[in-house]
Amino acid sequence: MIIFVEERPLVVDGYKNRFAQAGEAVLRVDSEEFEDWADVANQEELVSVEAFILGECANPEAQIKRARRLCDAPVIVMIDARNLEQIVRFFNSGADDVVAKPVHFQELILRIAAIKQRMMRAESETAQRSLTVYFDGRDPEVDGEPLVLPRRERRILEYLATTRGRRATKSQIFNAVYGVFDEHVDECVVESHISKLRKKLKKRLGYDPVDSKRFLGYRLVLRQEGAAEKVLLPEKDSLAA
């Protein structure tokens, strides 16, 4: 789930459907709502946050610091026009990236993925790699060959990869994939998605990489039989496309 802090609903509406098509749930809040939510957000909601995108909002420096205190999700500030003074100020406040509009939603996805890549680099660099997980909308690969997955299954795999071996509950996975406030889908659908995902991964990897414990949740275990996790991004040139 991407938290979009923006006072102007139309700005977010322009991105929301495109993000949804890519399997990313978006929640727009204004400055006051973000402050209120930050005060009451529980751990299940926080671990479901893929990134914070801050647009026009009251006291953006304070909002950046608030987002940074909540969790380690990437924080990207989107400004209306390039302004060096603003850019320096926002980076000094703790932003991971600052982009100027117009910016394509795919570029935002790539930038979020790039930040996650840096966060996970130390843990993902190993001598032998079997499974490659991307965060930019591409299907994962097993030994270099694409593993075509439906959008929801791909998003679940990406989310489990970002938990770095920690367990995620069914509710946490649902919130990450569908959004905290989606009341139109029952979270039990997660079990069906994971069941199908496990079968496909097991068929290609030769073992089941999703470890599940009743009441505790799911985690990705990719260090068996010489297999290891790998998280990659497109070439840098594609960020400018």
C-alpha positions in Angstrom: 0.0 0.0 0.0 1.3 3.5 -0.9 0.3 6.3 1.3 -0.1 9.5 -0.7 -0.1 12.7 1.4 -1.7 15.3 -0.9 -4.2 18.0 -0.3 -5.5 17.9 -3.9 -7.6 14.7 -4.6 -7.4 15.2 -8.4 -3.6 14.9 -8.3 -3.8 11.5 -6.7 -6.8 10.4 -8.8 -4.6 10.8 -11.8 -2.2 8.1 -10.4 -4.5 5.9 -8.5 -5.9 3.8 -11.4 -2.5 3.4 -12.9 -1.0 2.2 -9.7 -4.0 -0.2 -9.3 -3.4 -1.7 -12.7 0.2 -2.4 -11.5 -1.1 -4.1 -8.4 -0.3 -1.2 -6.0 -3.0 0.0 -3.6 -3.0 3.7 -3.0 -4.5 5.6 0.0 -4.7 9.4 -0.2 -4.8 11.5 3.0 -4.4 15.2 3.5 -2.0 16.6 6.1 -4.4 16.5 9.0 -5.6 13.0 8.2 -2.0 11.8 7.9 -1.1 13.3 11.3 -4.2 11.6 12.9 -3.5 8.3 11.2 0.1 8.4 12.3 -1.0 8.7 15.9 -3.2 5.6 15.8 -1.6 3.4 13.1 -0.9 -0.1 14.4 2.0 -2.4 13.4 -0.2 -4.4 11.0 -0.9 -1.2 9.0 2.6 0.1 9.2 4.2 -3.1 7.8 1.8 -2.9 4.9 3.1 0.4 3.7 5.2 0.1 0.6 6.1 3.8 0.4 5.1 7.3 1.3 4.7 9.9 -1.5 4.3 13.5 -0.3 2.9 16.1 -2.6 1.3 19.4 -1.6 0.9 19.3 2.1 1.2 21.5 5.2 4.7 21.6 6.7 6.2 19.0 4.4 9.5 18.8 6.4 7.4 17.7 9.5 5.5 15.2 7.4 8.7 13.7 6.1 10.0 13.2 9.6 6.7 11.8 10.7 6.8 9.2 7.9 10.4 8.4 8.7 9.5 7.7 12.3 6.6 5.5 11.4 8.5 2.8 9.5 11.4 2.3 7.1 9.3 2.5 3.9 10.7 4.7 1.2 9.7 8.4 1.5 9.5 10.3 -1.9 8.6 14.0 -2.1 6.9 15.1 -5.4 7.2 18.9 -6.0 5.5 21.0 -8.7 8.7 22.4 -10.2 12.4 21.9 -9.6 13.6 24.1 -6.8 17.1 23.5 -5.5 16.4 25.1 -2.1 13.3 22.9 -1.6 15.2 19.8 -2.8 18.0 20.4 -0.3 15.6 21.1 2.5 13.6 17.9 1.9 16.6 15.7 1.7 17.9 17.2 4.9 14.6 16.4 6.5 15.0 12.7 5.7 13.4 12.1 2.2 14.8 9.3 0.2 14.1 11.0 -3.1 12.6 14.2 -4.5 11.0 14.3 -8.0 9.5 17.2 -9.9 6.2 17.0 -11.9 5.3 15.9 -14.4 6.4 12.4 -13.3 5.0 9.1 -14.8 3.7 6.6 -12.3 6.1 4.0 -13.7 9.0 6.2 -12.8 7.6 6.4 -9.2 7.5 2.6 -9.1 11.0 2.4 -10.3 12.3 4.9 -7.8 10.5 3.1 -5.0 12.1 -0.2 -6.2 15.5 1.4 -6.4 15.3 2.6 -2.8 14.2 -0.9 -1.7 17.1 -2.4 -3.6 19.6 -0.3 -1.7 17.9 -1.3 1.6 18.1 -5.0 0.8 21.5 -5.1 -1.1 23.5 -6.5 1.7 21.1 -9.4 2.3 20.4 -10.2 -1.3 24.0 -10.4 -2.6 25.0 -14.1 -2.5 27.1 -16.4 -4.7 24.3 -18.5 -6.1 20.9 -17.1 -7.1 17.9 -19.0 -8.3 14.9 -16.7 -7.8 14.9 -13.1 -9.0 12.2 -10.8 -7.6 11.6 -7.4 -9.2 9.5 -4.5 -7.8 8.8 -2.7 -11.0 5.9 -4.7 -12.4 7.9 -7.4 -14.1 7.3 -11.1 -13.4 10.0 -12.9 -11.2 12.5 -15.2 -12.8 13.8 -18.6 -11.9 17.3 -19.2 -13.2 16.8 -16.4 -15.7 13.5 -17.7 -17.1 10.3 -15.6 -16.4 7.7 -17.1 -14.0 4.5 -15.6 -15.2 2.2 -14.8 -12.3 -1.2 -13.1 -12.0 -0.9 -9.6 -10.6 -2.0 -10.4 -7.0 0.3 -13.4 -6.7 3.2 -11.3 -8.0 2.5 -8.6 -5.5 2.3 -11.1 -2.6 5.7 -12.5 -3.6 7.2 -9.0 -3.8 5.8 -8.2 -0.3 7.1 -11.4 1.2 10.5 -10.6 -0.3 10.6 -7.2 1.4 9.9 -8.7 4.8 13.5 -10.1 4.7 12.6 -13.5 6.2 10.2 -12.1 8.9 6.7 -13.5 9.1 3.8 -11.6 7.7 0.2 -12.3 8.8 -2.7 -12.8 6.4 -4.0 -9.4 7.4 -0.7 -7.7 6.8 -0.4 -9.3 3.3 -4.0 -8.3 2.5 -3.4 -4.7 3.6 -0.3 -4.5 1.5 -2.0 -5.9 -1.6 -5.5 -4.6 -1.4 -5.2 -1.6 1.0 -6.1 -1.1 4.6 -9.5 0.3 3.9 -10.7 -2.0 1.1 -14.0 -3.4 2.5 -15.1 -5.0 -0.8 -12.8 -8.0 -0.6 -12.5 -10.6 2.1 -9.0 -11.1 3.4 -9.5 -14.9 3.1 -8.7 -14.4 -0.6 -5.0 -14.2 0.5 -5.0 -17.9 1.4 -6.1 -18.8 -2.1 -3.5 -16.6 -3.8 -0.7 -18.0 -1.6 -1.8 -21.6 -2.3 -1.6 -21.0 -6.0 1.7 -19.1 -5.7 3.3 -21.9 -3.6 2.4 -24.5 -6.2 4.0 -22.5 -9.0 7.1 -21.7 -7.0 7.5 -25.3 -5.9 7.2 -26.6 -9.4 10.0 -24.3 -10.7 12.3 -24.3 -7.7 11.9 -27.9 -6.7 10.8 -27.0 -3.1 8.2 -24.9 -1.4 9.9 -21.5 -0.4 6.9 -20.2 1.5 7.0 -21.3 5.1 3.7 -21.0 6.9 2.8 -21.3 10.6 -0.7 -21.2 11.9 -1.5 -18.0 13.7 2.0 -16.7 13.0 1.8 -16.1 9.2 4.0 -16.6 6.2 7.6 -16.0 5.3 9.8 -16.5 2.3 12.6 -19.0 2.8 15.0 -19.1 -0.2 18.2 -20.3 1.3 17.6 -24.0 0.9 19.4 -26.4 -1.5 21.7 -23.7 -2.7 18.9 -21.3 -3.6 19.0 -17.6 -2.7 17.0 -14.5 -3.0 17.9 -11.8 -5.6 16.2 -8.5 -6.0 17.1 -6.7 -9.2 16.1 -3.5 -11.1 16.1 -2.4 -14.7 19.2 -0.7 -16.1 19.6 2.9 -14.9 18.8 4.3 -18.3 15.2 3.1 -18.0 14.7 5.4 -15.1 14.9 8.3 -17.4 12.5 6.8 -19.9 
